[in-house]
């Protein structure tokens, strides 16, 4: 049995999320079915994190244990061939030690959220970014975002369906950058709560529109109450970009 680590890119639009679901297609199922077609084995593909329906991945890390003798390159090529026209691609594959785990060995996760700040409708980026028509003050958004950096109880920014044992998390980075009509919000932490990034982005957008101030964002955080949330951003603009592991 060999443990293979994968780097996975996917367009989340056709999927119910990463995790296998009974009521619709998932990224996990697509890869597991492809591995079964290649090896005849029913394996479980573990990922660095779960993503919601419609959320995308640029470099999700995952692993699976495979009994059939194969080189990493051959396995990667075979999986990609079996994935067919599904918007999932294995970008990298390598052998790792038996104690390496895509989720439990992960020391940090990073996301980016893309906003297109314009009035004209999205064309080829529909479903791949959040269109916000009112002009956003990205500098005000960035300044307010620093309220959320550090160790906090993020109950306000946590989905009611979150399965995390605790709402207390340490947010290492939350930055807002504008280039033309595009705004990128970068978030990094050891781990995130369900909907945490989308909830933070939604509230920062309210700051950018002038509906909230940094103090309003702080009040929402300190309320520790989901009812205090201003806005939950849609999944369209959210991308998993990196998982960090010990050297």
N, C-alpha and C positions, 0 to 999 in steps of 0.2 A: 504494500500500500504506500503510495507516494502522495504527499501533500503538495498541491500546487496553489500558488498565489496568483491572482489575476488582477489586472487593472482594467476597469470596465467603463466604457462610455455609453450613455444611453439618452435617448429622447423620451422623456416621461409622458408625453401626451397620450399614447395609446394604452398606458398601463395604470393599474390601480395602486401603484407604488412598487417599491422593491420587493416587499415580502409576499410570498405566495398567498393567494386569496381564493376562497371558494366561489366568489361571485364575479370574478373577472381576471384578465391576464395580468401577470406581474413580471418584472425583470428577472427575479429569482427563478420562476418557473421556466422562462424562456431559456435560461442558461442550463438549468438542470435537465430540461428535455433535450437540449442540444448535446449535452454530455452523454445522456443515455443513448442517443442515436449513434454516437461515436464509439462508445465503450460497451454498451449493453448493461451498464451499471446504473442503479438508482442511487444518486448521491444527494447530499444536502450541501448547498452553496451558502456559506456564511459570509456576511458582509460587515464592513466597518460600521455601518449605520443603516437605519431604515429611512426610506423617503416616502412622502405622501404621494397620492395620485397626482400626476401632472408635474412632479418635481423631476429635474434632470440631473444627470451625472456626467462630469467631465473626466473624473479619475477615481471612481469608487474602487476600493480595495476589497477583495473577497478571496475565499479559499474553498477548496474541495479536496477530498481524499479519493484517489483513483487507483484501482488495483491493476488495470491494464498497463503494461510497460509502454511508455510513450515519452518522447522528448518534449520539453515545454513548447518548442516551436511547432512541432507536429500537432500537439493537442490544441494549441491556440488556433492554428490554421483550420483544423477540423471543426472546432466549435463554431468559428466564424462562418464556415461554409454551411453548417447546419442551421445557423440562425436565419439564413436566407434574407428576406426583405424586412425582417423585424429591425427596428431602429436601435439595435444593441450591438456593440462591438467589443471584443477583447483586444485591448491595445498592447498588453504585455502579459507574459506568463513565465513563472519561474518556480523551481523547486524550493521548498522551505522546510525547516525542521518540523518535527511532529508536534512540538510545543508552541509553534507560532500560530496565533489565532487572529483572523482579520478584525474581530470585534474586541476581544479581551486583551490583546497585545497593543491595541491602538492607544497612543498617548495624547492625541489631539486631532480635532476635525475642523475643517475650514469650509465655509460656504461663501458664495457670492450671490447677491440678488441684483438683477438688472431691471432698471426702470427706463422706459423711453418717455421723456417728458416733452410731448408735442401734441398738437391738436389733430393733426392728420392721422387717419387710421393706420394701424400697423398692417403691413402687407405680408412679406415673407417671414416676419418675426412674430406673427400672431401665435400665441401659445408659448412663445419662447422669451417673452418679456412682459412686464406690466406697463401698460400705457396709462400715464397720468397726464391729463390735459392741463390742469392749472399749473402755472409756473411754480416750480419748487426752488426754495432757497437752500441749496446744498450745503452751504457753509453753516447755516443755522442748524440743519439736520446733523452735521458732523459734531458741532459743539454740544448739542443736546445728547447725542449718542454716548458721550463720555460719562453721562450720569449712570449708564447701565454697565459700564466696564467695571470688573472686579467681582468680589464675592457678594452675592445677593440671594434673597428669596424671590424667585421669579414666578411665583404663583399666578400673578396677573397675566403673564405671558405664556401660560401653560394651558394646553388643551384639557378639557374635562376628561378626555379619554387617555391622557398620558399615563403610562405605566411605570414611570420612574419612581423609585422609592422615596426620593426627596426632591422638593422644588428648589433646593439650594444648589446653585451652580456658580462657577467662577468663569466669567466672560473675559477672555484675554484680549480680544480686539473687537471693536465695532467702529468702522470708519466709513465715511461717505465721500465719494469722489465724483466730480462731474467732468465730462468731456463733451462739449457741444450739447446736444439734446439727450445725452445718455448719462445716467447716474448709476454708479456701481456701489453697492453697500457690502463691505467685507466683514465677515464674522468668524471668529476663531475661539475655540474652547476645547477643553478635554472632552466634554460631551454636552449635548443640548437636550432640552425638554421637547416634547411633541408640540409642534407649531411655534416654538420659541422664536426662531428667526423670522418667520412670517409675521408674527405678532409685533415684534420689535420694529420691523420694516413699516408695517402699517401705521404705527404710532409716529415714527419718524417722518412719514409722508405728511401726517397731520401737522407736524411742526413745520415742515417745508412749505405747506400751504398757508401757514399763519393761523391755523385753527387752535394749535397748542403751542405752549412755550416749553422751555426746558424744565421749568418748575412743574408744569402739568405732567410731564413725563415722569418726573421724580415722585410726584404725588401718586401716580398710577402704580409705580413700582412699590412704593411704601404701603399702598392699600392692601397688597397681597390678596387681591380679589379679582377673579376673571371678569367680573361685572365692570371693573374700572378700566378695562381695555378700550382704547379708542377705535381701533380698526385692525382687522386681520388681513394682511395682504394675500392676494391669490397665489397659487403655487407656480404660475406660469414663469415668473422670473427667477426662481430659486434653483441654484446649481450646487451640487456637492463637488468641491474642487480638490480636496486633498485630505489624506489620512496620514498621520505621522506615527512612526514606530521607533523604538530604541535602535541605536546603531548596531 
